Amino acid sequence: MEANQHVAKYTIRHHQKLSKLQLYACEVIPQGISIALSIRELVRQGFLYGASVLIRHLIERAGIISFLCENPAAVEIWERGWKYKERPNMDEMLSSMSKNADSETRKIIKRRHNSDVHGDPFSVKNSFTALKTGTRGYSSSKILDNPELCDQVCFESCCYLIVIMGRMIEIFPYKHYI
């Protein structure tokens, strides 16, 4: 948050001098940080399924800013509205975040998070919990007995937030706003 505040102050003071990438980063990065903060609050309250669904949106923001950094010509696609047929697919965005992630790893990430967003049968594992009756079932509320899911949500969120913060520092080098 502190680094974001420094960058925000810099961008306000130098708005007319910002590159197109910097201008678009001013749109995407705050969204990513806001989503990460929303995930944190949902985790704090025990709403782990809702938090896990939001990770897909956090991945998108990390992927967008990474793709724009890695592919400067893509700034034109952003300017045209980031239309579905023109913008990169999830696999391309994941690749732009990590050149070391093999296609199988990217496939697993896509499957898990697309399932959460689209609600297919694979997604129900993230809402499994102990019920008041002493049996197990699917929660429509808080999940307070699944520390593995909690850890997974927190770990993944941190990873994508690190990507966003790294790209922020790349786009707005520290020397510019100290």
Order of alpha helices (4+ residues) and beta strands (2+ residues): alpha-alpha-alpha-alpha-alpha-alpha-beta-beta-alpha
